Amino acid sequence: MNRRFVKDMTTGDEFKLLIGFSVPMLIGNLFQQVYNMVDSIVVGKYVGADSLAAVGATGSLNFLFFSLCIGLSGGIGVVISQHFGAGDETNVRKTIFNSIYIIATAGLVMSLLGVCFARPILTWLRTPANILDDATAYMQIVSGGLLAVAAYNCISSILRALGDSRTPLFFLIFASLVNVILDLVLVIFFGLGVRGVAYATITAQVLSAAGSLAFAIKKNPYFLISRDEMHYDTGIASKCYRLGLPLALQSSLIAISCVALQSVVNTFGSTVVAAFTATSRIEQLVQQPFNSLGMALSTFTGQNMGAGKLDRVKRAFAKSVLVVSCFSLLMLAVFHVFGNGIMKIFVSEPSVIEFGTQALKITSWFYLFLGMIYIVRGLLNGAGDAVYSMINGCVEVFGRIVFSNTLVLIPSVGKWGVWLATALTWCITGIASLIRFKQGKWKTIRVVDRKEKERSWNTSKESHTEPSQEPVLLRKSRLI
């Protein structure tokens, strides 16, 4: 039986496991950001600053429509990681099968909403008239392919929950290369502008979703689901929704806060919108080490909480704090020295470069708080702390809306308030996250229990009468 595509994180050195697990995710996230950046670079260089602003004006809104699928995928991953840590393979496979119903429904609903309401929402957000048509077209095309985005995120979340962070990497690299090639062909040679960028992005997502699913079915033993396990289980589905919907709400609230901030940015015209778009793309790249470490800590926490090994989670968190601190200081130095040159990669207009360079110097002072958000979020989400998800989302909404609408009114701050609002939001969210962590409520949460494992195992033994239907992997049970 092939054990290469699963990883038990309940034993071994915590730091080595976190780094070994997060590095493939970091590479994958960087490639994902690469084709987001290529969108911006190709549009900014070959079409113009207005088209770059059109793409940027939809970023937060697209994330809002993606957030339900991303949150539900995260909830599914938490349930699977804790069942895996507890040695409950039957419920791992049942959860994988039930994820089909959950994600397909969410993906289709959000896709329809995005296509139908793109223009009214963009208009309501005061998107500048000169970029409204392109922004609408971009959002509608991307929303039309949302089911593929949802499918890929769900499959990746499942694989990570089982300790496999490498498989999603391979398909992201492939998708990134496809995206870059199609960007160049559709924009430069066919002159499709922002529509070409959108088509390239969706095509890449479809290929990565289809490829990762086919590979997982062929190689990962937990995707070999018996006929008796292929049924809708209300208990499993309710767990996924109970954990996934708060995560979705968290993502939605964060997206809403970003949309609210974008509406303030839009009032300053296309030059500031373009600068904000470029700096956002750059900072998305900076966030990837934080994001990858947080995702690794989430899987690590889920498996070890399922196995009842709380001390390992505490040690892993302490080591993660050290990594985040070192990287934050490094990025602070990079943007104060090389910020101007980095901005020139994205745009050619001197005014946009000047705005972006100064903005990066402002926000880079707050990267430590940003990093803390990611690792605390990863730990608490992995533990199944649904209340934290609500706290996290609400604080970000409060910060971005209040700070952005207040700071821009101060004459000496003005347009710089949109970047200061982002930085101060990281600050208060990071502090709120640490407070929730210190309260320690996450230590008592249990997504799975021993009795549930025993019931699923007994059911499996009774129903699997043929040798070919025996559970794919048999691991020594762990009491929790």
Buried (B, 14 or more C-beta within 10 A) or exposed (E): EEEEBBBBBBEEEBBEBBBBBBBBBBBBBBBBBBBBBBBBBBBBBBBBBBBBBBBBBBBBBBBBBBBBBBBBBBBBBBBBBBBBBBBBBBBBBBBBBBBEEBBBBBBEBBBEBBBEBBBEBBEEBBBBEEBBBBBBBBBBBBBBBBBBBBBBBBBBBBBBBBBBBBBBBBBBBBBBBBBBEBBBEBBBEEEBBBBBBBBBBBBBBBBBBBBBBEBBEEBBBBBBBBEBBEEEBEEBBEBBBBBBBBBBBBBBBBBBBBBBBBBBBBEBEBBBBBBBBBBBBBBBBBBBBBBBBBBBBBBBBBBBBBBBBBEBBEBBBEBBBEBBBEBBEEBBEBBEEEBBEBBBBBBEBEEBBBBBBBBBBBBBBBBBBBBBBBBBBBBBBBBBBBBBBBBBBBBBBBBBBBBBBEBBEEEEBEBBBBBBBBBBBBBBBBBBBBEBBEEEBBEEBBBBBBEBBEBBBEBBEEEBEEEEBEBBBEBEEBEB
